[in-house]
Amino acid sequence: MPESQPQPPHSSSGQSGPSGQTDTATLLLCGARLTDGRTVDVRLGGGRIEAVGTAGSLSAHGARVDVSGYLLLPAPAEPHAHGDTALTAEDDGPLSYDAEEVQRRATEAALLQLGHGATALRSHVRVGDVQGLDALAAVLQARRSLRGLAELTTVAMPRVLTGVAGADGLAMLRDAVKMGASVVGGCPDADPDPTGYVEAVLELASEHGCPVDLHTDAADPARLGRLAAMAGGLRPGVTLGPCGGLGRLPTEVASRAADQLAAAGVTVVCLPQGGCGAVDRRGTAPVRLLRAAGVRVAAGSGALRDVANPVGRGDPLEAAYLLASRHGLRPEDAYDAVSSVARAALGLPEVRVEAGFPAELLAVRGDRLAGALSLAYSRIVVHRGRVVARTSAVREYCNSAATGLDLPRQGRGEPS
């Protein structure tokens, strides 16, 4: 007889699937485990958490979802994606920027990351050169098609912004903002005049009230110091990534650079799963050094199965796992880097599993955060108070002498 095991989350009110609820419907998550060890019911309504109470204490008129055996967390966010180039590692020939193809892969990439738990994503999109504004238009169309499932914002990335060649790039960047790119960015390291590039981006961002998100390896401390000095005080903020070059600098030099970034209020997004095509060098930013200096450090995924990382998973929990296993962060701090800190980097409101906070949640099979980061297979994702994605994994073993040891099992029946 199979052992009794936690089952994948299921709805008991006839909910037909991720799109079966409206933002105003009430949803009750039953039997959730919190990181403090409590087992609770959580009622959602109007896109927010209405109430959190002991298991069995809450009622709801809408759907009920059994999350017994699952850990309930604030949903992750993806602060550094490249939807226009995602899923192209196995393509033959030059990269296609056909609008329909870009929209397809940007949408598929966002849905893959949503399945992992990321309900908000920031996608960097190249503008100018061969693709002009077509790739941006396609990703913006993907954003519209994803409405209600995930929040997708775009960063416009021109190649050159200075000199004669940069005039077209600057005009293209202005047009990109008018089209709907909500963040301005790019890679100043690739411009003949990196400082001039940063100045141009910051001026345009200040003019339009946009956030700034720049790619840099950060291997040149003098250049990084100038960037931090220029960025200080800009609202709504400046983000840099992946800054892997900081980890190759002498500790005392990197520490001074970290102090400058902290003083300027700059956020660093590291990419522990690998790099991205905008920065050639690999390596992860020195996360502990930056955090010790007071720098806000988020973690992103970077390349998702493109030429920069053909095996990129785009999984925020894997990024948190790597921060814990390779960089020595506590599981709680590692998860914060892909959830609360990543949300803050995107300008999104804080999420806690408490009444009044946004209903952006991730349930992962397990009862402790460390275990969830290690074996986060089964997941249920909630965006704006409704279920938008589910992943259910079942592991089964053949019968053996080990079956009498009362070991945890996930099988729902005898293997054939």
C-alpha positions in Angstrom: 0.0 0.0 0.0 1.5 3.4 -0.9 2.5 5.7 1.8 0.4 8.8 2.4 2.2 11.7 0.7 1.6 15.4 0.1 -0.1 15.8 -3.3 0.4 18.5 -5.9 -1.7 21.6 -5.1 -5.3 21.2 -6.3 -8.4 23.4 -6.4 -11.6 22.1 -4.8 -14.0 24.6 -6.4 -14.0 23.7 -10.0 -11.2 26.0 -11.0 -10.3 24.9 -14.5 -6.7 26.1 -14.6 -4.3 29.1 -14.3 -6.7 31.4 -16.2 -9.9 30.2 -14.3 -9.9 33.1 -11.8 -10.3 36.9 -12.1 -8.3 39.4 -10.2 -11.2 40.1 -7.9 -11.9 36.4 -7.0 -11.2 35.1 -3.6 -8.6 32.3 -3.3 -7.8 30.4 -0.2 -4.4 28.7 0.1 -4.9 25.9 2.7 -2.2 24.4 4.9 0.8 26.4 3.8 4.0 26.2 5.7 5.8 29.5 6.4 9.5 30.0 6.9 9.0 30.6 10.6 7.5 27.0 10.9 3.8 28.0 11.2 1.2 26.2 9.2 -1.4 28.6 8.0 -4.3 29.4 5.6 -3.9 32.4 3.4 -6.8 34.2 1.8 -6.3 36.3 -1.3 -8.6 38.8 -2.9 -8.4 41.8 -5.2 -4.7 41.0 -6.0 -3.6 41.2 -2.3 -3.3 39.1 0.8 -6.5 39.6 2.7 -5.8 37.4 5.8 -3.4 34.9 7.3 -4.6 32.6 10.0 -4.0 29.3 11.6 -4.8 26.3 9.5 -8.5 25.7 9.2 -9.4 29.1 10.6 -10.2 31.0 7.4 -13.1 30.7 5.0 -13.6 31.9 1.5 -16.4 32.0 -1.1 -14.0 31.3 -4.0 -11.5 28.7 -4.9 -9.5 26.6 -2.3 -6.0 25.3 -3.1 -4.5 22.7 -0.9 -0.8 23.5 -0.4 -0.1 21.0 2.4 3.5 20.0 2.3 4.5 23.2 0.5 6.6 26.2 1.7 4.9 29.5 0.9 7.3 32.3 -0.1 7.1 35.8 -1.7 7.4 35.2 -5.5 10.8 35.7 -7.1 11.4 38.4 -9.7 13.8 38.3 -12.7 15.8 41.5 -12.8 18.1 40.6 -15.8 16.7 38.6 -18.7 17.3 38.8 -22.5 14.0 37.8 -24.1 14.9 38.9 -27.6 17.8 36.4 -27.8 16.5 33.6 -25.5 16.2 30.0 -26.8 18.5 30.5 -29.8 21.5 28.4 -28.8 20.7 25.7 -31.3 19.7 28.0 -34.2 21.6 27.6 -37.4 23.0 30.8 -39.1 22.8 34.4 -37.9 20.3 35.3 -35.2 16.9 36.1 -36.6 15.2 39.3 -35.6 12.0 38.6 -37.5 9.3 40.3 -35.4 7.1 37.2 -35.0 10.1 35.0 -34.1 11.3 37.5 -31.5 7.8 37.7 -30.0 7.5 34.0 -29.9 10.8 33.4 -28.1 10.4 36.3 -25.7 6.9 35.0 -24.7 8.2 31.4 -24.4 11.1 32.6 -22.3 8.9 34.6 -20.0 6.5 31.7 -19.5 9.4 29.3 -18.7 10.6 31.8 -16.0 7.0 32.2 -14.8 6.8 28.5 -14.3 9.9 28.7 -12.1 8.1 31.4 -10.0 9.1 34.8 -11.5 6.0 36.9 -11.7 7.9 40.0 -12.7 10.7 40.2 -15.3 12.9 42.9 -16.8 14.1 42.1 -20.3 17.1 43.9 -21.9 16.4 44.4 -25.6 18.9 45.6 -28.2 17.9 48.6 -30.3 19.6 50.0 -33.4 21.9 48.3 -35.9 20.2 45.5 -37.8 17.2 45.1 -35.6 16.3 48.8 -35.4 13.3 49.0 -33.1 11.7 45.8 -34.4 12.9 43.6 -31.6 11.7 46.0 -29.0 8.3 46.2 -30.7 8.1 42.4 -30.7 9.0 42.2 -27.0 6.5 44.9 -26.1 3.9 42.8 -28.0 4.9 39.8 -25.9 4.4 42.0 -22.8 0.9 42.7 -23.9 0.1 39.0 -24.5 1.4 38.1 -21.0 -0.8 40.6 -19.2 -2.4 38.9 -16.3 0.2 36.2 -16.2 3.4 38.1 -15.5 4.7 41.7 -15.5 7.3 42.2 -18.2 9.2 45.4 -18.5 11.8 46.3 -21.1 15.2 47.9 -21.1 16.3 49.6 -24.4 20.0 48.8 -25.1 21.7 50.9 -27.9 25.2 49.9 -29.0 26.9 53.3 -29.4 25.8 56.7 -28.1 28.9 58.9 -28.6 30.5 60.5 -31.6 29.1 60.6 -35.1 28.0 57.0 -34.9 26.3 57.6 -31.6 23.8 60.2 -33.0 21.7 57.4 -34.5 21.9 55.4 -31.4 20.7 58.3 -29.2 17.8 59.0 -31.6 16.9 55.3 -31.5 17.0 55.3 -27.7 14.6 58.3 -27.5 12.3 56.6 -29.9 12.5 53.4 -27.8 11.3 55.3 -24.7 8.4 56.8 -26.7 7.5 53.3 -27.9 7.2 52.0 -24.3 10.6 50.9 -23.1 10.3 51.8 -19.4 14.1 51.6 -18.6 17.1 52.9 -20.5 20.4 51.0 -20.5 23.0 49.5 -22.6 26.7 48.6 -22.4 29.0 51.6 -21.9 32.1 49.3 -22.0 31.4 48.7 -25.7 31.4 52.4 -26.6 34.6 54.2 -27.6 33.7 56.8 -24.8 32.2 54.8 -21.9 31.9 57.9 -19.7 30.1 59.8 -22.5 27.8 56.9 -23.0 26.8 56.9 -19.3 26.3 60.6 -19.4 23.9 60.3 -22.4 21.9 57.6 -20.7 21.6 59.4 -17.4 20.6 62.6 -19.1 17.8 60.9 -21.1 16.7 59.0 -18.0 16.5 62.1 -16.0 14.6 63.9 -18.7 11.9 61.1 -18.9 12.0 59.9 -15.2 13.2 56.4 -16.2 15.3 54.0 -14.3 18.7 53.1 -15.6 20.1 49.6 -16.0 23.6 49.2 -17.5 25.7 46.3 -18.4 29.3 46.4 -17.2 32.0 43.9 -16.3 33.2 46.5 -13.7 36.8 45.5 -14.2 38.0 49.1 -14.4 37.7 50.6 -10.9 38.4 54.2 -12.0 35.6 54.0 -14.7 33.3 52.4 -12.1 34.0 55.2 -9.7 33.1 57.8 -12.3 29.9 55.9 -13.1 28.9 55.8 -9.4 29.6 59.5 -9.0 27.4 60.3 -11.9 24.7 58.0 -10.9 24.4 59.2 -7.3 21.0 60.6 -6.5 19.3 59.7 -9.8 15.7 58.7 -9.2 14.2 56.2 -9.7 17.5 54.6 -9.5 20.5 53.0 -11.3 21.2 49.3 -11.6 24.5 47.7 -12.8 25.2 44.1 -13.8 26.7 41.6 -13.9 29.9 43.2 -12.5 31.9 40.0 -12.6 35.1 42.0 -13.0 34.9 43.2 -9.5 35.7 39.7 -8.3 39.0 39.7 -10.3 40.2 42.9 -8.6 42.4 43.0 -5.5 40.2 42.9 -2.4 41.1 46.4 -1.2 40.4 47.9 -4.7 37.1 46.0 -5.0 36.2 47.2 -1.5 36.7 50.8 -2.4 34.6 50.4 -5.5 31.9 48.7 -3.4 31.9 51.7 -1.0 31.4 54.1 -3.9 28.5 52.0 -5.3 26.9 51.9 -1.8 27.2 55.7 -1.3 25.6 56.3 -4.7 22.7 54.0 -4.0 23.5 51.8 -7.0 22.0 48.3 -7.1 24.1 45.4 -8.5 22.5 42.5 -10.2 24.8 39.5 -10.3 24.4 36.5 -12.6 25.5 33.4 -10.6 24.1 31.0 -13.4 26.3 32.5 -16.1 26.9 35.6 -18.1 25.0 37.2 -20.9 25.9 38.2 -24.5 26.3 41.9 -23.6 29.4 41.3 -21.5 32.0 38.9 -22.8 33.8 38.1 -19.5 32.4 35.4 -17.1 32.4 35.4 -13.4 30.1 36.4 -10.6 30.3 39.7 -8.7 31.8 39.4 -5.2 28.4 39.2 -3.5 29.5 39.1 0.1 32.0 42.0 -0.3 29.3 44.1 -1.9 26.7 43.3 0.7 29.2 44.0 3.5 29.7 47.5 2.0 25.9 48.1 2.1 25.3 47.6 -1.7 21.9 46.2 -2.5 22.6 43.0 -4.4 20.0 41.1 -6.5 20.5 38.0 -8.6 19.3 37.4 -12.1 19.4 34.7 -14.7 21.1 36.3 -17.6 21.3 34.2 -20.7 18.5 31.6 -21.2 19.8 29.0 -23.7 21.4 31.4 -26.1 25.0 31.5 -27.3 26.2 33.2 -24.1 24.9 30.2 -22.0 23.4 27.3 -24.0 22.3 25.6 -20.9 20.9 28.6 -19.0 17.8 27.7 -17.0 16.4 31.0 -16.1 15.5 29.7 -12.7 15.6 32.2 -9.8 15.8 29.4 -7.2 18.9 28.0 -8.9 20.4 31.4 -8.7 19.6 31.5 -5.0 21.0 28.0 -4.6 24.3 29.0 -6.2 24.5 32.1 -3.9 24.1 29.8 -0.9 26.3 26.9 -2.1 29.1 28.8 -3.9 29.1 32.3 -2.3 28.3 31.4 1.3 25.1 33.3 1.8 22.5 32.1 4.2 19.5 30.5 2.4 17.3 33.3 3.6 19.7 36.0 2.2 20.1 34.0 -1.0 16.4 33.9 -1.6 16.0 37.5 -0.7 18.4 38.3 -3.6 16.0 36.8 -6.1 12.8 37.9 -4.4 12.6 41.0 -2.2 15.8 42.6 -3.4 15.0 41.8 -7.1 11.6 43.3 -6.7 13.0 46.4 -5.2 15.5 46.7 -8.1 12.5 46.6 -10.4 10.7 49.3 -8.5 8.0 46.9 -7.3 6.3 46.9 -3.9 7.5 44.6 -1.1 5.9 41.3 -0.7 5.4 39.5 2.7 3.1 36.6 3.6 1.0 39.0 5.7 -2.3 40.8 5.3 -2.3 43.8 3.0 0.7 42.8 0.9 0.5 42.0 -2.9 -0.5 38.4 -3.6 2.7 37.5 -5.5 3.6 34.1 -4.1 5.4 30.9 -4.8 4.6 27.6 -3.1 7.5 25.0 -3.2 7.3 21.5 -2.0 9.2 21.3 1.3 9.2 22.6 4.8 12.5 24.5 5.1 14.0 27.1 2.8 17.3 25.3 2.5 15.6 22.1 1.3 13.4 24.1 -1.1 16.5 25.6 -2.7 18.0 22.2 -3.0 15.1 20.2 -4.4 12.6 22.8 -5.7 10.8 20.6 -8.2 7.1 21.0 -7.5 5.9 24.6 -7.6 2.7 26.7 -7.7 2.9 30.3 -8.7 0.4 33.1 -7.8 0.2 36.4 -9.5 -2.2 39.1 -8.6 -4.0 36.7 -6.3 -4.6 33.9 -8.8 -2.8 30.7 -9.8 -0.9 31.3 -13.1 1.5 28.3 -13.2 1.9 24.9 -11.7 4.7 22.4 -11.9 4.3 18.9 -10.3 7.1 16.5 -10.0 6.7 12.9 -8.7 9.7 10.7 -7.8 9.1 7.0 -7.6 11.4 4.1 -6.6 11.2 0.4 -7.1 10.5 -1.7 -3.9 13.6 -2.6 -1.8 14.6 -3.2 1.8 14.7 0.5 2.3 10.9 0.7 2.2 10.7 -0.3 5.9 12.7 2.8 7.0 9.9 5.2 6.8 11.8 7.4 4.4 10.0 10.3 2.6 8.4 9.3 -0.7 6.6 11.2 -3.3 5.2 8.3 -5.3 1.4 8.1 -5.5 1.2 4.4 -6.4 3.3 1.3 -6.8 5.8 1.5 -9.7 5.0 -1.0 -12.4 
